[in-house]
Amino acid sequence: MTSKELLYIEDALGHENFMKSCAKKTSGKLTDPTLSTYMAELEQKHAALASKFLNLL
């Protein structure tokens, strides 16, 4: 894997971790149970994507 590819994966991993943390914070603040559940699902989705990026390394 080239250094440019590694930088791309590192950047994508950072974005996924950021989205995961934003979804978690937002899910905890929402009072609507439907929206809160949706944000929790997004958190899980971004955690899975971050895991996939880590597996590339």
Beta strands, then each sheet from edge to edge (+ up, - down):
end
